[in-house]
Amino acid sequence: MSMPYRAAMAAAILLGSAMIPAPALADCTPSFRMVNTGGFGNRFNLYAWSMQVFQDRLFVGTFNQTTGGEIWAYDGTQWTQVLQRSLPETGNEGFRSMIVFNGYLYAGTYNTARGAEVWRTADGEHWEQLVADGFGDVSNKAVRGVAVFQGQLYIGTQNELGNGGQLWRSGDGTTFLPVSTDGFGDPSNSAMHSMAVFRKQLYIGTKNQDTMLQVWRTADGEHYEQVVGPNAAVPSGFGIESNNATMSMYVYDNMLYIGTGNFDQDGFADKGFGVYRSQDGIRYATINANGAGDIDNRFAWRFIEYENHLWLGIGNFNVLAGEGGAAARSPDGNRNTWQMMVGKNGVYAPTGFGNWINWGVRSFAVYHDKLYVGTAQCWKPWCAQYVTGTEVWEWSGEACPVAERKEERLLD
């Protein structure tokens, strides 16, 4: 990257930072506030990979391919590191998934050397390892989708070197039994990528770069049917080329939303993410396609409900062109009702919260009635000299009526 380009980018960052509103005052003007130091003091903590509220604290698991993944806890005032898995010793690059089950917080890792691990804690401080070596298969590199269904904990793995992604479950939280070890009979289903419980059924979305993503469901945990895929009424990938991964699943206003990752075999954005929703889990309507107008928006990374809106975190790796992480929201999830909250022309913050290396909004959580947003930063080798570490942003919301805010702005 040339010096003139870096200078121009630095100026853009400064300009972008100036666009972030000042802290909220009595006039009910909301704003975003960064609540951690970059990377929690380690700039190679690149992703806030997972977020979960547990025992009145906010927990964040990081992705760190230099020194190893970490878990941090926030009490509303300060952060405390509660777990760290040294990369040279363990091979763990991060904590990709978190979920609460039977009074414990569970965290699943990404480990390319020895296979994924599963850890849990009853108090947030003392952790025990339940699963090592990828459930006995080192090709299970990561814990991906997780869910609690009919009193059992379900864990999906990423397995690109064996017979496909695997599905495991446990009734007691300590002993895990296999449900599927072959990608639901299709080895090209390389990951059980995301999960959601909708209308008393468990839905599982896969990653499949050969024939595009699939969606499966079960009413009893024993029998599974394909609702998106080659043997379903809805074709693989919802019929869109390069819709390869089910990045997120979420239930909002009694409808199931699915966000996709769209990228080619080389990992580049092809047609942009899609968002689809269903009232019955079988028929799906297209809410957004082609990256909501920007094909470089490759990931519909995360959904969350906050203040009667559905929020969506977006991943866009084209940071050298001035693009990057964004977040949008909608009151009803309809196609034309999305408002860009963070991003180009964002209402409350510019792209990447003003930091050009933030290429995604990766995680969400609601804690103490506030929305917390975790960023993702570039992990490619050329980025190493520029990364500043994942950021966690707090948004206090819009507690006062919209009409009141508009009136006050007119008076300014």
N, C-alpha and C positions, 0 to 999 in steps of 0.2 A: 504494500500500500504506500503510495507516494506521500511525501510530506505535505504538498498542497491539499491532497485529498483528506489527510488526517486533520489538517487545520480547518478545512471546511466542515468536516464532520464534528470537530470540537465546537465550532461556532454554532452548528445546528443543535448540539446537545445543550449548550448554554441557552440558546433561544427557547428550546423545548422546555427546559427547566423553568424558565421564566413564565411559561404558559400555565404551570400548575397553580391552581388557586391557592390563596393563603389559607391558613387553618380556619376551620369553621368558627364563626362568631355568633352573636345572639340573633343575627339576621337570618339564620337557618341556611346559610350558603354552605353546602357540603363540599368536602375536599378530600383528597387522598393524602395520607401521611405515611412515610416510610418508617417502620418501627424496628428494623434491625440494621446493623451495620452490614455492608456488603459481604455476603457469604458467611455471615456470623463471625467475621474476623478472619475467614479463610477464603480468599478470592477464588479458589478452585472448587468450592461448593457451588456448582453451576446451576443446579435446579433445586427449587423447592418441590421435590418430586411427589411428596404426599403430605396431606394435612388431615388432622383428626382432633376433635375436642374430646378430652377424657379427664374425668375428675377435676373439672373446673380449671383445666389448663389447655392451651393450644399446643399441639405437637406437630413438628415439621420434620420430615425426613428428607435428606439431601442426596443429590447425585454428585459424586466426586471421584473422578477417574485418576486423580493424582495421589491423594493420601487416604482415600476411602470414605464411604458414606458415614453420615452423622445423623443423630436425632437430637433436636432441640425442643425445649418446653418453655412456654411463655405464660406468665401469670397476669398479664395486663400491664406489667411494669418492667420486668426484666426477663432476659432469656437465660436458660441454663442448659448446658449440654448434658444429656442423660445417657447417651450411648454413642460409641464410636467403634467402627470396625476397620482396623488398620488394613489398607489395601495390600501392602507387601505380605502381610501375615495371613490374610484370610481370602483375598481375591474379591471381597465385597466392594462394589463401586457405588452402592447406594441402596436406600430404602424406598422401593418403588410403590409399595401399597401399604395402607393401614386400614384397620377396621376394629370395632369394639364388639366383643362377643363374650357373654357370660361373665361380665365384670372384669375382663382383661382387655388390654390394648394389644393388638397383634400387628406386627410389622414384617413384611416380606422383602427380601433383598434381591439385588441383581448381582450375579456372580458368574463371570465368564470362565473362571479357572476351576472351581470346584462344584458348581451347581448352587442353585438358590437355597437360601436359609429362611426359616420362620422363627421369629422371636416373639415373646409376650412379656407383659408386666402387669402386676396388680396395683401398683402404686405410682408408676411412671419413673421410678428411680432404680428399682432392682429388676433386672431382665433375665429371662431364662431362654435358652435355645431349645426349640422343639423339633425342628427339622434341619438336617444338614445334607449336603451332597445332592441337592435337587431331588429329594424324596427317593434317593437311591439311584438316580439317573443324572449324571453330571451334565447331560445335554439339556436338562431343565435349567436354563440360565437365569430365569427371572420369575418372580411372582407377579402376575398381571391382574386379572379380574378377581375380585373378592366379593362375597355376599353372605348374608345370613338368611337362610330359607328353611322354614318348617323346623326351627330349633337346631339347625346344623350349620356349621361354618363351611362354606365352599371356597376353594382356592384354585385358581387357574394358573397354569404355567406357560411359559414361552419355551418352545423346543423346536429349533429349526434344523437340528442335525439327526433327529431320530424319526419316530413315527408320527410326529405331530404334537401339538399342545396337549397337555394333560389336565384332567379335572379330578381334584381330590376333595374329600369332605371329612368332617369330624363332628360327632355328637357331644363329646366331652371336652373338645378343645386341645387335647393332647395326642390322641391316637387318630391318625389319618388313614383313610382307606381310599383306594382308587375307584373312580367312577368311569372315567374314560382315559385310556393311555395311548390313543391313536387318532386324536383329532376328530372324534365322532366318526371314525371309519374313513377319514380323508386325511392322509398324512400332510397334504398341502395346507391344512389348517394348522399353521405353525404356532398359534397362541390362542388361548382362551382369554381374549384381550380385555373384555369388560363385561360387567354383569349388572342386572337390576331385577327387582321383584315387582311385578306388575300384574294386577288382577289375579292374585293368588298363584301366579306362576313365576318360575325363575327363568329369566332370559339371559342367554350367553352369546356374545358377539365375538367372532373370531378375526384373526389376521390371516390373510391368504393372498399372497402375491402371485400365485399361479392362476387362480380362477376368480379372484376377488372375494371380498368378505362374505361370510355367512352369519345367520342368526338362528339360534336354536332355542327351544323352550321345553320346560317340563312342569307338570302339575304335581308329580309325586317324588321327583328325584331319581326315579328308576327308568322311566320311559321318556325319550327325547324325540321331538319332532322338529324338522327344519321349516322355518317360516320365511327365511330369505336364503336363497341358494339355488343350485341347479335342480333340486327336486321339490321346489316350492313354487307357489304362484308368483312370488316376487323374485326376480332373478338375482344372482350373485352381484354384490356391489350395488344393489338397487338399479342395475342396468347401466351403470356409469363406469367407463373404462378407468382403471387404476384406483377405484375405490377399494383399497386393499385392506384397510384395518378399521375395526369398530373401536374408535378411540374412546367413546363415552356413551353411557346410557343413563337416562334419568327420567323419573316420573314427575310430571308437573301438570297440575290441573286435570288430573285423571287421564292423562295421555302419556304414552311412552315416547320419549325423544331419543334419537340415535344420531350421534355425530361421527363422521368418518374422517379417516386420514387418506388423502389421495396423493399418491406419488408413484413414480415409475420404478423400474428395477434398479436403477442407480441411486434411488432415494431423492430424486428431484421432483418438485411439484409438477404435476401433469395438468390436471383440470381443476384443482382446488377442492376443498372439503365440501361435503354435503351435510345437510341436516334434514332428517326425516322423522315423521311422527305417526302414531297409530292410536286409534281408540280401542281396537280389539286385539292388537298384537299380530295380526295377519295381513291387513291391508295398510299400506303406508302412503302418506302424502309427502311430496317434496316441499320443504319449507325454504331451504336455501341450497343452491347448487353453484358449481364453478367458483367456490371460495367467496360467495356473496359478492361477486363482481370482480374479484381479484384472484386469479388462479395461483398466485404465490401464497395465498392463505391455504396452507396444506393441511392443517390439523384443526378440527373442532375438538379441542383438547379436553375441556371440562365444562359441565353444567352445574349450576346451583340455583336454588330459589332464595331470594332475598327481597324483602319489602314488596311482596306481591308482584315480583318480576322474575322471569327466567333469565339468568346470566349465562353467557358463553365466553370461555377463554379461548383465544385463537393463537395458533403458532404460525409464524411466517419467517422463514430462514433467509429471506432476501435482504439482509441487513445492509449490505454494501450499496444497495440502491435506495436506502432511506426507509425501507419498510421494517417490519418487526412485530413484536407482540402487541395484542389488542384485546379488548373486552367489549362486548355488546350486551344489551338487555332488551327484553320485550315484555309487556304486561300480559300478552295472550299467546305469544309464540307464533303468531301469524307472519306470513312472508314479509309484509310491508310495514311492520310495527317495531322493527329493531332500531335501537338508538346506540350509536357508538359512544361508549363511555370513556374508553382509553384507546387511542389510535389516531390515525389521520383525521383531523377535524373532530377529535374527541371532545365531548362536552366537559369533562373534568380533568383529563390528562392527555398529553400527546403520546405518540407511538412509543412503546417501551418505557413509559413513564419518563420520557426524556433521556433515557440511556440507550444509545444506538445498539449496544450489544445484547440487550434484552430481546430475544427473538420469539418469546412466547409468554402467554399467561397460562401457567401449567397447573395451578391448584387453587382451590377455594375452601373456605370454611367460614361459618358464622359463629362468633364467639363473643359473649357478653353483648349480644344484640348488634354487633358490628360485623361488617364483611371484611375478611382478610384474603388477600390476593398474593399468590406466590409466583415469581417469574422464573423463566428459564433463559440461560445464556448459552451462546455458541460453544460447542464442545470440540469443534474441529481443530486440527493442529495449528492452523494459521491464526486462530483466535487467541491462543494462549497468552500472548503478550498484551492483549486488550481487555480480557475479562476482569470484572470487578466483583463478581460473586452475586449469587441470587439475592433478590430483594423481596421483602414482605411488606405489603402496603395495607394500610387500614383505611376503611371508608366508613364513616359514621352514619351514612344514609341520609335520607331526606325526611326528617321527623315532622316537619311542618308542611301544611298543605301547599300544593303546587301554586294555587292562586295567590297565596300569601307571598310566596317567593317572587312571583312575577311582579306583584304590586311593589314590593320593596325595591326590586331592580329598577323599575320605572322611576322610583323616587330618587335613585342615586344620581 
